[in-house]
């Protein structure tokens, strides 16, 4: 079987894969050039492991050393041609040297084989090979050598030991070897061969290969998928990656790669060489290969079903299966008659070659056998075959099973659930049952961010079947519809709903009010939403219990965002004062999660966690975006960043308000503090583009990025713009930090009066909100603007009580920088930054420590940390001038540091250094 999975048409994929094989190439080259080595070197390994690529690399290395090589590649059909390899070897030597003896060899090869052909070929080749200069003969796929050539060449190779010619042969280790008993072990035992095994890539090597290919680190789920589907074959790994990229199911964010669904099949081309090879095998092998790709999960029942599908008797099918086994396509499964693919990805590739009728027919056979009890398979397999079979099987039973299985998988597997429910809807004829499918499908798609599909199904219910659903289901579809529009960024449709379309929505007046308010929030029109809710309170509060509960929750949260926290504080103190509190765990979860989300928006993760634990809602079961914010604020930065990348890569937070902005905020804070300035800015720009809601929350981390690059004026404008944006929308949430930042900026500019006006504003916000963070901002602003050491000390005490590491360290740095506390406190801040691995903040603090003659501990670790920060900043694309500004040093110093870094690591350019950092290879 060929070793290359790639299609020649795929220009974005290399035709040859060589990764993690440097040591193998070096060993083979050393053996081939050693005067004491055996005359035959066998490079062994299973199909697809990269033998051909290694052989090519050996050829290139030998040629680079000025050594002569000759390469032959064998084809499968040559095993049935007498003296094929021996003849080709002679012809190639003849074409190169045009020597008399070789012209004779070529003439012998061209003649029909006779009784003395082998003897004459052997004599002529031996004479030619023993009288020439050093030569390495490389033979690929030597397993296809015909028996007559083996009989000629093996005795000759024995006589070549210590001579000028070495054979390097790539040999696929198939389950069925040659019939003459020639095996690598016997050749090695006879002293004729050195065997160099080429094994599948290990997990670390696959990770490095993916990192190099995508310039992004693979997620654990992506690695697990590649390990399961590709079995360490490098070409299969790259084929799977390209297929998922083509199909849109592989996402890269912040140089990390994710699959949107572990069950999403890659979009593979039908002309992969590995598939084309099977197509050319002839007989029943090709149709059986396609059928077994679909039916092999059915175990022993598969053979009979394959025979029925391809129209052959079972004996012919078994013979074809045995040939696929000999070709290393299949392996024996867990029981008699069970088959599995050695590289499961090949099954996916083969299914792309099936025509529409073939697919449905195979699915029909599988479903019928399972329903009849003649075969057993898991629920996912059955559901997928039901989807494919369509009306080839009983549509009533199929739709019922798909509806059940899709509903059960709504939360766990959105990709499969959406497919199954959509297929069920297409099969159902009864309106009432079809509506239930549409309800489940719309909710599933909304949960898993398939907004176009969610909107279509929700609108079908709203526009055509509103009379067939309960008021509660109708409200859910209205909210799904609006959330889907928000997730798709369809501001025109949302605006139309807000301006007048809400009045024509089905359901009662309460439905319409709540739906319009949600649409207004997706447009970032929070004050209007709150005003509308207040003006129509009697309508929504008197509606059904679900409308009343949702209206109450919005009233509490909107008021808090706008600076009226009374109702919200009461809700946090006693969340059970809620119409749906006793209606089930789902409603309690939704209420507690939303209240906790608002608390985190105000910088109160301790209160949020206490609220959840007091009511027995485990923090680990919170939605991923909420966990990002909670972990980020609490200083658990590594898990926060890991979750954030997955969330932003797959869009997990899109559609939820305003958590997407909060996730982007926390992520940009972490990245900025660690010196990844370009990545932090990319996250901020993403928030503006994907879901522009409460964007003023991003002003503080963006201002930090500008300050770090020495753009003080721009940093101040960013804060001022954020405050203006919040004021225009009536929002108070997040403005406590911004007024503090503005006070610090005004002081830096020398305008004390303006700074004190900012103190008045932050005090006003603190009075409105009453949160710990707002009080801290007021204390800090007052301390620096009025040079009040007592307030500074109180701020430090409050920051310590709150226990948020970044906030605590920043507070200490601020009061020391303004001469309001003893400089020895900087040791505490330095340690806190160290626990966060906040490389840039730590470096900036070291500059402050030098100004105050405070010695940073462990000089050796400081040198290593500076080097790591410098490498990080180089990777972010900063110029030497920008590096000097960020590090607080001169360009000449930066040049010296870079020179020492390149010298120590051995990298010659910024590009090489960046690639090494990405791959985790920086020494």
C-alpha positions, 0 to 999 in steps of 0.5 A: 500500500502506498505511503502517501495519503495526499492528493496531488491536487492539494497544493496546501499539503506537502507530497512528502512528510518527514518529521521526527525522523532526523535520527533515523535518516542519520542512522541509515546514512551512517550505515550506508557509508560505513565500510563495515556495514552489511550490504543491505539496509532494510528500512521497515515499517507499516503502511503510511509511516513515512518510509518513502519520505525517509528514503528520499531524505537519505538520497538527498543527504548522500547526494549532498555528500557527493556520493552516487545514488540510484533510486528505484520505486517498485509497483505492486504489479511487479511482484508478478513479473519475472526478474522485474527488479533485476532487469530494471536495476540493469537497465538503470545502470546501463542508462547511466554508464553505457558500459559493454557489460551493462548493455549486455545486461539490458539486452538480457533483461529485454529478452523473454525469460528462459531457463538460464535468464537468472544465471546470466542476469546474476553474472552480469549484474555482479560483474557490473556492481563489483567493478564500479565506484561507491554506489548506493542503490535505494529501492522503495517498496521492496516488498513487491520484489518478484521471487526471481529477482530475489533469487538473483539479487540475494546471493549477489548481495552476499558477495557484495559485503565490504564492496562498493555497493550498498542497497538501502531498501524500504520494506513494508511489514505486511501480515503476509510476507513473501512465500519464499520465507525471506524475512528481515529477521532471517536476513539479519541473522545471516549477516546480510542486512541491518534492519532500521525500524520506522515506528509510528509517531508518538504523541509528543511527535504528533503534537510537534508535527501539528504545531509546525503544520498549523503554527498553533498548539493542538488542544488535548481533544484534537490530539486525542482525535488524531491519535485515535484516527491516524495511529501515528502515521504522519501523512494521515495526520496531515490529511486529517488536519487539511480535511478539517480545515477544508470543512471548517471544523478546525479553528485556530485562536491565539496560536492554539488549534481546536476541533469544533466537534470530535465527531465532525468528519473531515472533508477528505478528497476522493482522490487520495493516493491510498484510496486510488491504490485500493481502487486499482486492486481489481476484483471485488477488493474495491467494492468490498473496501467501500462497503466495509468502511460503512459496515465494519462496526456490525462485527461478524454480521458485516460479511454477509451484509457486504456480500448482499451490498456488492452482489458477491458470494461470501467466499469472494467477500472473505477473499477480498477482506483477506487481501485488504488484511494483507495490504494492511488496510484491515486488522482483525477485530475483537471477535471472530469475523470482526474487522477494524481499519488499521488507520481509521481515517481511511474508513472516512476517506473511503466513504467519500467515494460512495455514490448517493444510492450506495450510501443509502443502500448500505445504511438500509442494510445496516439499519434493517439488520440492527432492527431485526436483531441480526447485528448490534451497534451503538446508538451513534452508529445506528442514528447516523445510518438512519440519517443516511438511509432516509426513506429507504427504511420505515420513516415512522420508526426512523423518525421516532428513534432519531427524535429520541436520540437527538433529544438525549444528545442535546447537551453532550454532542451538538453536532450529532444531535443537530443532524439527527433532529434535522433528519427526524424533522424531514421524515415526520409527517404529523404536524404535532410531532414535527413541531416537537422536533423543531423545538428540540432542533432550535434549542440544540442549535442555539446551545451549540452556536449553530445560529443559522439553523437555530433561527430557521427552526425557531422561525418555522415554529413562530410563523407556522406552528405557534398554535401547536406549542405551549406559551412557555415553548413559544417564549423559548422559541422567541428567545432562541430566534433573537439570540440566533440573530445576535449570534449571527450579528444580524443587527438589521433584523434585531433593529426591526424587531426593536422598532416595530416587529416585536408587536407582531410576535405571537404569544401574549403581550408579556412575550413581546415585551421580554423579547424586545428587551433581549433584542435591545440588549443584543444591540447594546441598548441597555437603558432602552431595554430597562426603560421598556421593562419598567414602563410595561411592568404590569403587563409582563409581571401579570403574564404566565410564570415563565414570563414573569420570572424572566422579566424579574431577572432582567429587571434585577440585572439591568438595574444593576448594570445601570447603577440601581443595585437595590433589587439585584442585591436583594436577589443575591441575598435571597435568590429563592424569591423567584417565581420559578425557584420551585419549578426545577433544578434547571430554573434555579441553575439559570437564575444563580448562574445569571446572578453570579455572572453579573457579580463577576462583571462588577469584579466580585468573584468571591460573592459569586462563588459564595452565592453558588456554593451556598445553594449547592451549585458546584463551581465546576459545573458553570458554563465555560465562559463564566469559568474563564472570568471566575478563574481569571479574576481569582488568579487561576490564569493557566486554566482560565487561558486554556478555557478562554482559547477554546471558548473564543476559538469555537465561539462558546461565548457568542450570543450570551450577554455580556459574557463574550466581552467579559471573556475577551477582557479577562483573556486580554488582561492575562495575555498583556500581563504576560507580554503577549501584547499583539495577541491581547490586542487581537482578542480586543479587536475580536470582541469589537467585531464579533459581538460589540456589547459593553465594549467599555469593559475592554478600555482598561486592558487596552489602555495598559497595552498602549501604556506599555508601548509608551503611547500615554496620550493614546492610553488616556484617549482609550479610557476617555472613549470608554467612559463616553461609551458607557455614559451614552448607554447609561451603563455604570458597570466597569466605570469604577476602574475607568475613572481610577485609570483616568485619575492616574492619567491626569496626574501623570499629565500634571493636571491635579485638578482634573485628577480630583474631578475624577475622584468625585466621579469614582466616589459617585460610582462607588456610592451607587454600586457599593461593591468592593472593587468600587470602594477600592477604586475610590480609595486609590483615586483619593489617595493618589489625587490628594496624596493621602497615605491613610487612604493608601494604607486602607486601599492595600488592606482592602485589596488584601482582604479581597484576595485577587492577586493581580488587583492586590499587586497593582494596588501596591505598585500604585501606592508605592509609585506615588510615594504613598507606602514603603517601597519594601511592599514591592516584594509582596507585589513581585511575588504575586506577579510571579505566581501569575507568571505575569512576565511583563508586569514583573519586569515593569515592577523591577524597574520601579524597584530599581528606582526605589533601590529595592533589590529583586531576589534571585538574580539568576532567575531574573536573567532567565525571566528577562530572556523569556520575556524578550523572546516573547516580545520578539514573537509578538513582532515588536521592533527594537525601538518598541522593545526598548520602550516596553522593557524601559531600556535603550535600543543598544541594550536591546540589541545586546540582549538579542545577540546574547539570546540568539547566541545561546539558543542557536537560532539565527532569526526572529522567525526561527525564534518565534517558531521555537517558542510556539513549538515549546522548543526554546531551551 
